[in-house]
Every structure is written in structure tokens, then in C-alpha cells.
């Protein structure tokens, strides 16, 4: 049975409530962003900026904010996919010449938890919850060998031998992520939000990181506060840092923070910072 808990997170003296889905035996506590170790560029300034300008209290964004955000998603996605279409023939040729396999690949990722939003209208009938969030198919340019997961799912590591030569360039420039703008157009993702994860990793982190499912309170994003400051998951500690950053963004999202994340994203793309 899934219960809905009100969880209070004290963010440097600012209290905000979010609704999080937890199983009966889960610990309904959110990590404290103030306890973050040094995790990269601009993190401290981002937190300070949030405290000064971000909305306070429960994250109920205005219809204007949500409408303009969706309009921005559509406009940026159309532009990005149009430019990508012009480059795709050359990119596709490089991929197939470099290694055997398809140009694109897809995986099932876990998106926003819609049940929380509809909790007030749920029936009394109990049902088994298979997915903690809405599953969807994510699309990317293939950057690894086709047998990359013959031993099962695993996270990419620094200097990963499974990555092809062209794939390394695609990852460094983030071109492998561009097809995800199709998911943004479909409303399955947004420009800025928590990184979508595979079900196997969600279940693993749910069992080891208290409050991990709080990340599913928002649409997943192509970029986000955690993506530009925490990079890829490496170990349990990096997952905990990611949860803290994602929770901070979900509870304190604003145009100011969105703009700073986008500017940080441009820098990351141009410098290849954190690529694997």
C-alpha cells in the first residue's frame, strides 16, 4: 500500500512542504541542502539566490509560470530538433561507420508521479503499484557498443571502454541528448527538471536513499540543478547530493533559478565538463 505523507524540509531556515509517495516502511525525511558538501561550480550562489528570490512555501506555481514554461519547452524543442535534423545525416554516418548498430537507441525511464497529483480523487480500492512514476521511452543517439549491457544494467564510468570513439565526442558535446527534445514536445519531459532514471536504479536508490521518490514530484528534465552541479551518479553519496539538489529545485523553482541553470548548461556543453 502506498501512503501520501506531508514532508517538511527546512532549507536554511525556510520551511516548505511537498507531497511525497513513500511505502509503509520508508523514512519520510528529505535531506537538508545546507548539509551539502562542496559539489562544484556556483552551487553556493545558486542556493543564496534561491533564498532571496525564489517563491516560499508549498510549490504551487502560477498558471502564468506553468504556461510560459510549457511554451518555452515547445519553442526551444522545435528549434533544437530543426537544427539537429540538418546535422543528423553526418552524425548518423559517423555512428554507423565507427561501430555496428543503430543510430538511435531508447530506454524506458520513470517520469513524474501523477498519482500524487490525483491522490485526492483516488478510490478506496487498493491496487498494486508497479511503477513509482509514469514510464516513458527516452531517445538518444547511440554512444556505446550494442553489447554494452550484456552483463546487466550499469552506470557509465570515467574512461568507460563501452563508449565508442564517436560516442565519446557525442557525450562530450551532449549531442547524444538532443533527441530527448522529442520527449519534451510530447510532454513527457521538460527543459529543466530532475534527470529521469531507469526503473532498476529507481528501485535500488529508493531502498538505500531515504526520500528518493521525492524526485518524481516533477517532470524530468534534459538539464537541471543536479545535472549541472553534480554530474553523473558515481556512488551513494553522489546520489544523495543529487536528491538534495533536485528537492531544492522542486520546492524553490523560479525564473531566476531556471535562467541560471540554462546559463550553467551552456557552459557545461561548451567546456565538456563532466562528460563520460
C-alpha positions, 0 to 999 in steps of 0.5 A: 500500500502506498501512503501520501505523507506531508514532508517538511524540509527546512532549507536554511531556515525556510520551511516548505512542504511537498507531497511525497509517495513513500511505502509503509516502511520508508523514512519520510525525511528529505535531506537538508541542502545546507548539509551539502558538501562542496559539489562544484561550480556556483552551487553556493550562489545558486542556493543564496539566490534561491533564498532571496528570490525564489517563491516560499512555501508549498510549490504551487506555481502560477498558471502564468509560470506553468504556461510560459514554461510549457511554451518555452519547452515547445519553442526551444524543442522545435528549434533544437530538433530543426537544427539537429535534423540538418546535422543528423545525416553526418552524425548518423554516418559517423555512428554507423561507420565507427561501430555496428548498430543503430543510430538511435537507441531508447530506454524506458525511464520513470517520469513524474508521479501523477498519482500524487497529483490525483491522490485526492480523487483516488478510490478506496480500492487498493491496487498494486503499484508497479511503477513509482512514476509514469514510464516513458521511452527516452531517445538518444543517439547511440554512444556505446557498443550494442553489447554494452549491457550484456552483463546487466544494467550499469552506470557509465564510468570515467574512461568507460571502454563501452563508449565508442570513439564517436560516442565519446565526442557525442557525450562530450558535446551532449549531442547524444541528448538532443533527441530527448527534445522529442520527449519534451514536445510530447510532454513527457519531459521538460527543459529543466527538471530532475534527470529521469532514471531507469526503473532498476536504479529507481528501485535500488536508490529508493531502498538505500536513499531515504526520500528518493521518490521525492524526485518524481514530484516533477517532470524530468528534465534534459538539464537541471540543478543536479545535472549541472552541479553534480554530474553523473551518479558515481556512488551513494553519496553522489546520489544523495547530493543529487536528491538534495539538489533536485528537492531544492529545485522542486520546492524553490523553482523560479525564473531566476533559478531556471535562467541560471541553470540554462546559463550553467548548461551552456557552459557545461556543453561548451567546456565538456565538463563532466562528460563520460 
